[in-house]
Amino acid sequence: MITVYHLEHSRSQRILWLLEELGVPYEVQRFARDPSGRAPQAYRALHPIGKSPLIRDGDLVLAESGAIVEYLLERHGDGRLQPPPGDPLRARYLHWFHFAEGTAMAFLMGQIVLGYAGDGAAPMRQVFEQEMQRILGYVAGEIRDDPWLAGSSFSAADVMMGYVLETVAERGELQEHPRLLAYVARMRERPAHRRAAVADAALA
């Protein structure tokens, strides 16, 4: 049985969603953030840097959402949720899978962190906000007529990027991007996404 150490309001929501998509049994141990917004000491004791998400599968303890998603696909995917090597859509899938953390989430986290800073950070906040809007415009343009990022089929790239776009939507920053709002709506209609949201809410 896979254990998800689920820190509230974190990327571990991706892992709940993926496990639901794959139909893999799991259990959840939930952790609330401390008053400073950080992971509590009990969570940080599970891993040297105390970052979320974190799973245990037997003797293996694994961090980093991208690594966890790849691991779960290898162990339980049976070829699902990713184009196979050699498929013309494979490169597009890999691009969005890694764009989520390598570019989009990096600037989103910059926005979030700078939001806690004082007025002296206002110029830098503006830079990050402008860059984030540029990123969102790029994503919206690349979706084109396809319902999902790697084409007509939902994939793990949507699990990775979907979390970013849902977070941005919750911040009210997708209003100028109707294609992305429609994408988030499609994502939320997936039964597995709904089940993961219920699982998360049940832990509150």
N, C-alpha and C positions, 0 to 999 in steps of 0.2 A: 504493500500500500504506500503510495506516495504521500508525503506530508508536505503541505505548503505552509510555510511560516509567513503569515499574511499581515504585513504592516498596513494599517489603514491609509487610504489616500496615497497609494504607491503603485509602482509598476507591477506589483504582484497580481493586480487585476488581470493583466495579460495572461498570466499562468492559469488562473481559474478559468478564464474564457477558453484557452487552448485545450485544457483538460476536458472541458465540457464538449468542445467540438470533436475531440477524439474519442469521447466516451470512456475515458480512463478513470477508474475509481480513485478517489483521493480523500484525504482528511485535511482539515484546516486548523491550525493554531493561530488565533488572532492576537495581534498586539496593537494597542492604542499608542499614539504618539505621546511623548511627554509634554509638559507645558511649553517647552521651547520649540516644539514641532519636530524634534528629533526622535529616532527610535529609542525606546526605553532601554534601560540597562539590561533587562532580561533578554531582550532581542539581541543586543550587541554582544551578549555572551555567547550567542550561537555562532558567530562569525567574527573574525578579527576586526573588520571595519563596519560591521553592523548595517549593511546595505540590503535593501529589498529590491527584488524578490530573492527568496531563498527556499530551496526544497531539500528534502531528504528522501532518498530512494535506497533502502537498505543501508549499507555502510557509506554510501555516497552522499555528501552534502555539497550542493552546487549553488553558486550565486550567479548573478548577471542574467537579465531576462533573455537577451539574445542567445546566450549559451544554453539556458534552460530550454528555450523553445527548440533549438536545434537538437538537443539531447532527447527531448520528448518525441520529436518527429522521427529520429533514428530508432528509438526504442519501441514506439507505439504507433507510428504514422502509417506503416505499411504502404508507403508511397503517396499517402494523402496529403493534401494542403501544400504541395509544392510541385512545380514542374520538374520532371526528371532531368538529369544531366543530358545535354544534347537537344533538349526541347528548345525551339526558338524563343519561348517566353522565359527560359531559365535566367538569362542575364537581367531581364526586366524585374523578375522576382527578386533576385539577389540585390539589385540596386535599391529597391524600396525596403527590403528587409533591413539593410544596413543604413540606409538614409535615415530611418526612424531615430536611431540613437546617435549615429555619427554626425548628423546635421540638425534635424528638426528638434530633437529633444534637448540637444546642447543649448540651442538658443532659447527654447522654452524655459529651461531651468535657469538660464541667465536672467530672463525676465522675472521669474518668480523670486530669485534671490535678491535681485536689485529692488524688487518691490518692498523688501524689508528695510532697505537703506533709507537714509534721510534725503533732504533736498539736494545735497551735494552730488547725489547719484543721478539726478534728473537728466543730464546730458547723455550719460551712458544708457539709461533706461530708454531714452528716445532712439538711440542707435539700435538697441536690441529689438524694440518694437517695430522699427522700420524693416529690419532684417527679417523678422518673423513674418511680416506681411508679404515681403518678397518671396519667402519660402512658400507661404500658403498660396500665393498666386501661381507659383511654379507647379505645385502639386495639383491645383485645380486645372491648370492647362494640360497636364499630363494625363489626367483621368479621361479626358475626351469623352467618347461615347461608351466606354467600357464601364460596367458596374463596379469592377474591382481593380485594384492597382496593377495586377499582373494579367489583366485581360478579363475574360468572361467568367472565370472561375475564382471563387473565394480561395485565398491562400493564407499561409502564415505571415506573409508580408502585410496583409490587412490586419492581422492581430497586432503586429508590431506598430504599424503606422496608425491604426485605429485608435489606440490608446492616446497617442499624441493629439490627434484631431478631436477626440472626445474631450480631452482636457482643455484644449483651446476653445471648443464650443462652450464648455461650462464657464469659461472666463468671459464669454460674450464677444469673442474676437473673430467669429466666422460670419458675421452679418453681411460682409461685402463679398462673400464667396458662396453663392447659392449651390454650386456643384458640390462643394464640400459639406454643406448642410444636408444635402440630399444623400451624400455618401454616409454621413454619420447616422442619418435616419435609417438607411438600409442596414447598416451594421447593427443598430439597436433592435431591428426586427428579427434578427437571427435567433432562433430558439436557444442556441447555446449561449449567446450573449445574454439573453434574458435570464437563463438559469444561473449564469455566473453573477449577474447583478443581484439576483435573489439570494444567492449564497453569501455574497458580500454584505447585503443588508441584514441578513439573518444573524450576522456576527456582531452587529452594532449594539 
